[in-house]
Amino acid sequence: MAYRTTNPYTGEVVKEFETATTEQIEAAIAGAHEAFLSWRETPLTERAALLQRAADELRANSHEYASILTLEMGKLIGEAEAEVELSAKILEYYAKFGASHLAPRYLPAEGFGDTDVALVNDPLGVLYAVEPWNFPFYQVVRISAPQLMAGNTIVLKHASNVPQSALAMAEMYKRAGAPEGLLNNVFASHDASETILADPRVRGVALTGSEGAGAAISSTAAKNLKKSTLELGGADAFVVLDDADVAKAAKWAAFGRHWNAGQVCVSSKRLIVDDSVYDEFLEAYRGHVAAFKAGDPFDASTTLAPLSSQQAADDLAAQVEKARADGATVEEIGAPVPEQGAFFRPTLISDIAAGSETAHTEFFGPVTQIYRAHGVEDAIIIANDTPYGLGGSVFSKDIARAQAVARRIDTGMVFINQPTGVKADVPFGGVKNSGFGHELIDLGILEFVNQKVVVVSDIDGSF
């Protein structure tokens, strides 16, 4: 049985769900399409009101929703509550600003009046959302809030280890008063994506996940002439320049690498530190990491959660051993982690050869790569020596200097003097093997609309 809730802390299989049949998948698509036919005609004010009610629903029952996240993928209860609030903020953002993002744009075309050439935003139809386990609510809301506001409907295929999170998202919209079929969850197999994307009622796909999944889904979408957006892996550079506030940088680095147990696409995975402050930074960083306390993620005193599954921990261990075999130095930090649960002891990898497999690997968990940079130019070279380009950070007391360095890092997002952040009103997206397309603000809502040209003309005769 592919879909199951397994508590990462206890190893207990809590609940199992049958994989969707062909008939259930057809019903999910048909229901979403039927909902679209009326939802696209629903006034923007009513769509916005639904999103606001969904935000209110999350906030009113925050602990209930957060507990599902902690149970299924093991994140700290405080982090889970923060994810619930972030999801509510995204819903609220589109409730407030979605209509203005969808407003017609009038083009100053020669020979026409001020409002004769309009660019309008029409919904496409049913969208297929393929979402990962590391942020089970945020990822769903990040695609569904803007696209429901735009007038589209969603068929959701969530990760197989967070089925109750998927059901909770469908229930959230139902409690908010959504019409039947607006977001249809389906426990589909991987093979079912071929059938779903071949259906003419499905007009596009948004995927957040691995490079392999992204390549497979985008190629299937392209074969069926469907639009796709991809948010894939990342190996964010965390650049500490010679004039940085070292104490601040080390504290942020420990947080940026270990929140959500390091299972974040925009986690600060590669610390690139100028030689002049390297030793000072490393000593402070080790101290912060050693202070993390692994334990029950429902316990508020726990600061390091288990990984999402034992398989995830085993895969990470294999990556670390490969790095060791390839000549990198591997150091475990802090106290041994509990034997119960899918824990992984924080690990530091150094002496990594430029261009090596280790340098180009994404470690999805509490494993840090650290590099000694010899000046700004070297730091930029190291930062760009990766197949990924999602987020990144630059630390410097000279903001203009940090901004100049940020512009030279080949990535989708760079934050100055903090790790890559996730906000309701800041766009999200990457380049290179980290995918393509944007989510959030107006960029996200316009990914899956038909930007249709409507021209009014009183010209007589031929062109």
C-alpha positions as CSV (number, residue, x, y, z in Angstrom):
1,M,0.0,0.0,0.0
2,A,1.7,3.2,-1.2
3,Y,0.1,5.9,0.9
4,R,0.6,5.6,4.7
5,T,1.2,7.7,7.8
6,T,4.3,6.5,9.6
7,N,5.3,8.4,12.7
8,P,9.0,9.3,12.1
9,Y,9.6,9.5,15.9
10,T,8.1,6.2,16.9
11,G,8.2,4.2,13.6
12,E,4.5,3.3,14.1
13,V,2.4,2.9,11.0
14,V,-0.6,5.0,12.0
15,K,-2.9,4.7,9.0
16,E,-2.9,3.3,5.5
17,F,-4.8,4.3,2.4
18,E,-5.5,2.5,-0.9
19,T,-3.9,3.8,-4.0
20,A,-6.5,5.4,-6.3
21,T,-8.1,3.3,-9.0
22,T,-8.5,4.5,-12.6
23,E,-12.1,5.2,-11.9
24,Q,-11.2,7.3,-8.8
25,I,-8.7,9.4,-10.9
26,E,-11.3,9.9,-13.6
27,A,-13.8,11.0,-11.0
28,A,-11.3,13.5,-9.5
29,I,-10.6,15.1,-12.9
30,A,-14.3,15.1,-13.8
31,G,-15.2,16.7,-10.5
32,A,-12.6,19.4,-10.8
33,H,-13.6,20.2,-14.4
34,E,-17.3,20.4,-13.4
35,A,-16.3,22.7,-10.6
36,F,-14.2,24.9,-13.0
37,L,-17.2,25.5,-15.3
38,S,-19.0,27.4,-12.6
39,W,-16.0,28.6,-10.6
40,R,-14.5,30.5,-13.5
41,E,-17.8,32.6,-13.6
42,T,-17.7,33.2,-9.8
43,P,-17.0,36.9,-9.0
44,L,-13.5,37.7,-7.7
45,T,-14.9,39.0,-4.5
46,E,-16.5,35.6,-3.8
47,R,-13.2,33.8,-4.6
48,A,-11.4,36.2,-2.3
49,A,-13.9,35.6,0.5
50,L,-13.3,31.9,0.3
51,L,-9.6,32.3,0.6
52,Q,-10.0,34.5,3.7
53,R,-12.4,32.0,5.3
54,A,-9.7,29.3,4.6
55,A,-7.1,31.4,6.3
56,D,-9.5,31.9,9.3
57,E,-10.1,28.2,9.4
58,L,-6.3,27.5,9.7
59,R,-5.8,30.0,12.4
60,A,-8.9,28.9,14.4
61,N,-7.6,25.3,14.5
62,S,-3.9,25.9,14.3
63,H,-2.8,23.2,16.7
64,E,-5.1,20.6,15.1
65,Y,-3.6,21.2,11.7
66,A,0.0,21.5,13.1
67,S,-0.3,18.2,14.9
68,I,-1.0,16.4,11.6
69,L,2.3,17.8,10.2
70,T,4.3,16.7,13.2
71,L,2.7,13.3,13.2
72,E,3.3,12.6,9.6
73,M,6.7,14.1,8.7
74,G,8.1,14.7,12.2
75,K,8.7,18.5,12.2
76,L,8.9,20.3,15.5
77,I,5.4,21.3,16.7
78,G,6.5,25.0,16.8
79,E,7.7,24.7,13.2
80,A,4.4,23.1,12.3
81,E,2.4,25.9,13.8
82,A,4.6,28.4,11.9
83,E,3.8,26.5,8.7
84,V,0.1,26.7,9.4
85,E,0.4,30.5,10.0
86,L,2.5,31.0,6.8
87,S,-0.2,29.1,4.9
88,A,-2.9,31.4,6.4
89,K,-0.9,34.4,5.4
90,I,-0.6,33.2,1.8
91,L,-4.4,32.7,1.6
92,E,-4.9,36.1,3.1
93,Y,-2.5,37.7,0.7
94,Y,-4.4,36.5,-2.3
95,A,-7.7,37.4,-0.7
96,K,-6.5,41.0,-0.4
97,F,-4.4,41.4,-3.6
98,G,-5.5,38.6,-6.0
99,A,-8.1,40.7,-7.7
100,S,-5.6,43.5,-8.5
101,H,-3.1,41.0,-9.8
102,L,-5.8,39.8,-12.2
103,A,-7.0,43.2,-13.3
104,P,-6.9,43.9,-17.1
105,R,-3.8,45.6,-18.4
106,Y,-4.4,48.3,-21.1
107,L,-1.7,48.6,-23.8
108,P,-0.8,51.9,-25.5
109,A,-1.0,50.5,-29.1
110,E,-0.7,52.9,-32.0
111,G,-4.0,54.0,-33.5
112,F,-6.1,52.8,-30.5
113,G,-7.6,54.5,-27.5
114,D,-6.4,54.1,-23.9
115,T,-8.7,51.2,-23.2
116,D,-9.1,49.7,-26.7
117,V,-6.3,47.0,-26.3
118,A,-6.7,45.0,-23.2
119,L,-4.7,42.1,-21.8
120,V,-7.1,40.1,-19.7
121,N,-6.3,37.1,-17.4
122,D,-8.6,34.1,-18.0
123,P,-8.3,30.9,-16.0
124,L,-7.1,27.8,-17.9
125,G,-9.1,25.0,-16.2
126,V,-8.0,22.0,-14.1
127,L,-4.4,22.0,-12.8
128,Y,-2.5,19.0,-11.6
129,A,-0.4,19.8,-8.4
130,V,2.3,17.3,-7.4
131,E,3.5,18.2,-4.0
132,P,6.3,17.0,-1.5
133,W,6.3,16.0,2.1
134,N,8.6,18.6,3.7
135,F,6.0,21.4,3.9
136,P,2.8,19.5,3.5
137,F,0.4,22.5,3.9
138,Y,2.5,25.4,2.6
139,Q,3.3,23.7,-0.7
140,V,-0.4,23.0,-1.4
141,V,-1.5,26.5,-0.4
142,R,1.3,28.1,-2.4
143,I,-0.2,26.7,-5.6
144,S,-3.9,26.5,-4.7
145,A,-4.4,29.9,-3.2
146,P,-3.3,31.9,-6.3
147,Q,-4.8,29.5,-8.8
148,L,-8.2,29.2,-7.1
149,M,-8.2,33.0,-7.0
150,A,-7.5,33.0,-10.7
151,G,-10.5,30.7,-11.3
152,N,-8.7,27.4,-11.9
153,T,-9.4,24.2,-10.0
154,I,-6.9,21.6,-8.6
155,V,-6.3,17.9,-8.7
156,L,-3.8,17.2,-5.9
157,K,-1.3,14.3,-5.8
158,H,0.6,14.7,-2.5
159,A,3.6,12.7,-1.3
160,S,2.8,9.2,-0.2
161,N,4.0,9.7,3.4
162,V,1.7,12.6,4.1
163,P,-1.8,11.4,3.1
164,Q,-3.6,12.9,6.1
165,S,-2.0,16.2,5.3
166,A,-3.5,16.0,1.8
167,L,-6.9,15.2,3.2
168,A,-6.6,18.0,5.7
169,M,-6.0,20.5,2.8
170,A,-9.2,19.3,1.0
171,E,-11.1,19.5,4.3
172,M,-9.8,23.0,5.0
173,Y,-11.3,24.3,1.8
174,K,-14.5,22.3,2.4
175,R,-14.8,23.9,5.9
176,A,-14.3,27.3,4.3
177,G,-17.3,26.7,2.1
178,A,-15.6,25.7,-1.2
179,P,-17.8,24.2,-3.9
180,E,-17.4,20.5,-4.4
181,G,-14.4,19.7,-6.6
182,L,-12.5,22.9,-6.2
183,L,-9.5,20.9,-4.8
184,N,-9.7,17.2,-5.3
185,N,-7.1,15.0,-3.5
186,V,-6.3,11.7,-5.2
187,F,-3.9,9.1,-3.9
188,A,-2.5,8.4,-7.4
189,S,0.5,6.3,-8.2
190,H,3.4,7.7,-10.0
191,D,2.4,6.0,-13.2
192,A,-1.0,7.7,-13.1
193,S,0.6,11.1,-13.9
194,E,0.8,10.0,-17.5
195,T,-2.9,9.4,-17.6
196,I,-3.7,12.6,-15.8
197,L,-1.6,14.9,-18.0
198,A,-2.9,13.3,-21.1
199,D,-6.5,14.3,-20.2
200,P,-7.5,17.3,-22.2
201,R,-9.4,18.8,-19.2
202,V,-6.1,19.1,-17.4
203,R,-4.4,22.2,-18.6
204,G,-1.1,22.4,-16.6
205,V,1.0,20.9,-13.9
206,A,2.9,22.4,-10.9
207,L,5.5,20.2,-9.2
208,T,7.7,20.6,-6.2
209,G,10.0,17.7,-5.7
210,S,13.2,16.0,-6.8
211,E,15.1,16.5,-10.1
212,G,14.1,13.1,-11.3
213,A,10.4,13.7,-10.6
214,G,10.6,17.1,-12.2
215,A,12.2,15.8,-15.3
216,A,9.6,13.0,-15.6
217,I,6.6,15.3,-15.1
218,S,7.8,18.1,-17.3
219,S,8.6,15.8,-20.2
220,T,5.2,14.2,-19.9
221,A,3.6,17.7,-19.8
222,A,5.6,18.8,-22.8
223,K,4.6,15.7,-24.7
224,N,1.0,16.6,-24.1
225,L,1.6,20.3,-24.8
226,K,0.8,21.3,-21.2
227,K,2.4,24.2,-19.2
228,S,4.5,23.1,-16.3
229,T,6.3,24.9,-13.4
230,L,9.0,23.1,-11.3
231,E,10.5,23.8,-7.9
232,L,13.2,21.2,-7.4
233,G,16.3,20.8,-5.3
234,G,18.7,23.4,-4.0
235,A,22.1,23.7,-2.4
236,D,22.1,27.3,-1.3
237,A,25.3,29.1,-0.9
238,F,25.7,30.9,2.5
239,V,28.5,33.4,1.8
240,V,30.3,35.1,4.7
241,L,32.5,37.9,3.6
242,D,35.5,39.2,5.5
243,D,33.6,42.2,6.9
244,A,30.6,40.2,8.1
245,D,29.2,40.2,11.6
246,V,30.7,36.7,12.3
247,A,28.6,36.0,15.5
248,K,25.4,36.9,13.7
249,A,26.4,34.9,10.6
250,A,27.2,31.7,12.6
251,K,23.9,31.9,14.5
252,W,21.9,32.3,11.3
253,A,23.9,29.5,9.6
254,A,23.0,27.0,12.3
255,F,19.4,28.0,12.1
256,G,19.3,28.1,8.3
257,R,20.8,24.7,8.0
258,H,18.8,22.9,10.6
259,W,15.2,24.2,10.6
260,N,12.9,21.4,9.5
261,A,15.8,19.0,10.3
262,G,17.6,20.4,7.3
263,Q,14.9,19.1,5.0
264,V,14.4,22.3,3.1
265,C,15.1,23.1,-0.6
266,V,16.3,26.6,0.5
267,S,18.3,25.4,3.5
268,S,21.8,27.0,3.9
269,K,23.5,23.8,2.7
270,R,26.9,25.2,1.6
271,L,28.7,27.6,4.0
272,I,31.3,29.6,2.1
273,V,33.4,31.6,4.5
274,D,36.3,34.0,3.9
275,D,39.6,32.7,5.1
276,S,40.1,35.8,7.4
277,V,37.1,34.9,9.5
278,Y,36.8,31.1,8.8
279,D,38.2,29.9,12.1
280,E,36.2,32.3,14.2
281,F,33.0,31.4,12.3
282,L,33.6,27.7,12.5
283,E,34.1,27.7,16.2
284,A,30.9,29.7,16.8
285,Y,29.0,27.5,14.3
286,R,30.0,24.3,16.0
287,G,28.9,25.7,19.3
288,H,25.4,26.6,18.0
289,V,24.9,23.2,16.3
290,A,26.1,21.3,19.4
291,A,23.4,22.9,21.4
292,F,20.6,21.4,19.4
293,K,18.5,18.9,21.3
294,A,17.1,15.9,19.5
295,G,13.9,14.4,20.8
296,D,10.1,14.1,20.6
297,P,9.0,16.7,18.0
298,F,5.8,17.3,20.0
299,D,7.9,18.4,23.0
300,A,8.4,22.1,22.9
301,S,11.9,21.8,24.3
302,T,13.1,19.7,21.3
303,T,15.1,21.7,18.8
304,L,16.2,19.0,16.3
305,A,13.5,16.9,14.8
306,P,13.8,13.4,13.3
307,L,14.0,13.1,9.5
308,S,10.8,12.3,7.7
309,S,11.5,8.6,7.5
310,Q,14.1,6.0,8.3
311,Q,14.7,5.6,4.6
312,A,15.6,9.3,4.4
313,A,18.1,8.9,7.2
314,D,19.6,5.8,5.6
315,D,19.9,7.6,2.2
316,L,21.6,10.6,3.8
317,A,24.1,8.3,5.6
318,A,25.0,6.7,2.3
319,Q,25.7,10.2,0.8
320,V,27.9,11.1,3.7
321,E,29.9,7.9,3.5
322,K,30.3,8.5,-0.3
323,A,31.7,12.0,0.5
324,R,34.1,10.4,3.1
325,A,35.3,7.8,0.5
326,D,35.9,10.6,-2.0
327,G,38.4,12.3,0.4
328,A,36.3,14.8,2.2
329,T,36.6,15.3,5.9
330,V,33.5,14.3,7.9
331,E,32.9,15.5,11.5
332,E,29.9,14.7,13.7
333,I,28.8,17.6,16.0
334,G,27.0,17.5,19.3
335,A,25.7,14.6,21.4
336,P,24.7,11.3,19.8
337,V,21.0,11.4,18.7
338,P,18.4,9.0,20.1
339,E,18.2,5.5,18.7
340,Q,14.4,5.8,18.6
341,G,13.3,7.7,15.6
342,A,14.7,8.6,12.2
343,F,17.3,11.0,13.6
344,F,20.5,12.0,12.0
345,R,23.3,13.5,14.0
346,P,24.4,16.9,12.7
347,T,27.4,16.5,10.4
348,L,30.0,18.8,8.9
349,I,31.8,18.1,5.7
350,S,34.9,20.0,4.8
351,D,37.9,19.7,2.4
352,I,35.6,19.2,-0.5
353,A,37.3,19.2,-3.9
354,A,36.1,21.7,-6.5
355,G,33.9,20.1,-9.1
356,S,33.6,16.9,-7.2
357,E,30.5,14.8,-6.8
358,T,30.2,15.8,-3.2
359,A,30.4,19.5,-4.2
360,H,27.5,18.9,-6.5
361,T,25.3,16.8,-4.1
362,E,22.3,18.1,-2.3
363,F,22.3,16.7,1.3
364,F,18.7,16.8,2.5
365,G,19.1,16.8,6.2
366,P,21.4,18.1,9.0
367,V,24.6,17.8,6.9
368,T,26.6,20.9,6.3
369,Q,29.2,21.5,3.6
370,I,31.8,24.2,4.5
371,Y,34.3,25.9,2.2
372,R,37.2,28.2,2.9
373,A,37.1,31.1,0.4
374,H,40.2,33.2,-0.5
375,G,38.5,36.5,-1.2
376,V,35.3,37.6,-2.8
377,E,36.0,36.3,-6.3
378,D,36.8,32.8,-5.0
379,A,33.6,32.9,-2.9
380,I,31.6,33.6,-6.0
381,I,33.3,30.9,-7.9
382,I,32.5,28.4,-5.2
383,A,28.9,29.6,-4.9
384,N,28.3,29.1,-8.6
385,D,30.0,25.6,-8.7
386,T,26.7,23.8,-8.3
387,P,24.0,22.4,-10.6
388,Y,21.4,24.2,-8.5
389,G,20.2,27.7,-8.3
390,L,17.4,28.2,-5.9
391,G,18.3,30.5,-3.0
392,G,21.4,31.9,-1.3
393,S,22.7,34.4,1.3
394,V,25.5,37.0,1.5
395,F,26.7,38.3,4.9
396,S,28.5,41.6,5.0
397,K,28.3,44.9,7.0
398,D,28.5,46.7,3.6
399,I,25.0,46.3,2.2
400,A,26.0,47.7,-1.3
401,R,28.9,45.3,-1.5
402,A,26.6,42.4,-0.5
403,Q,24.1,43.3,-3.1
404,A,26.8,43.4,-5.7
405,V,27.9,39.9,-4.8
406,A,24.3,38.7,-4.8
407,R,23.8,39.9,-8.4
408,R,26.8,37.7,-9.4
409,I,25.5,34.5,-7.8
410,D,23.5,32.4,-10.4
411,T,20.4,31.6,-8.3
412,G,16.8,32.6,-8.1
413,M,16.8,34.3,-4.7
414,V,19.5,35.9,-2.5
415,F,18.9,37.3,1.0
416,I,21.4,39.7,2.6
417,N,22.4,39.0,6.2
418,Q,19.9,36.2,6.8
419,P,19.3,32.7,5.3
420,T,16.9,32.4,2.3
421,G,13.5,33.2,3.6
422,V,10.0,32.1,2.8
423,K,7.3,34.8,3.0
424,A,3.7,35.2,1.8
425,D,4.5,38.3,-0.2
426,V,8.0,37.5,-1.6
427,P,8.2,35.5,-4.9
428,F,9.8,32.1,-4.9
429,G,11.6,30.4,-7.8
430,G,14.9,29.1,-9.1
431,V,17.1,28.5,-12.1
432,K,19.3,25.7,-13.5
433,N,18.5,22.3,-12.0
434,S,16.3,24.0,-9.4
435,G,13.5,24.3,-11.9
436,F,11.6,27.1,-13.6
437,G,8.6,29.3,-13.1
438,H,7.6,31.4,-10.0
439,E,5.2,31.1,-7.2
440,L,3.6,33.7,-5.0
441,I,2.7,37.4,-5.6
442,D,1.6,38.3,-9.1
443,L,4.3,36.1,-10.7
444,G,2.7,33.0,-9.3
445,I,-0.9,33.8,-10.0
446,L,-0.1,34.6,-13.7
447,E,1.7,31.3,-14.3
448,F,-1.5,29.4,-15.2
449,V,-3.8,32.0,-16.8
450,N,-4.5,32.8,-20.4
451,Q,-3.3,36.3,-20.9
452,K,-5.7,37.0,-23.7
453,V,-5.6,40.1,-25.9
454,V,-9.0,41.8,-26.5
455,V,-9.0,44.6,-29.1
456,V,-11.8,47.1,-29.8
457,S,-11.6,48.7,-33.3
458,D,-13.8,51.0,-35.3
459,I,-11.5,50.9,-38.4
460,D,-13.4,50.4,-41.6
461,G,-12.0,48.4,-44.5
462,S,-9.0,46.1,-44.6
463,F,-5.7,46.2,-42.8
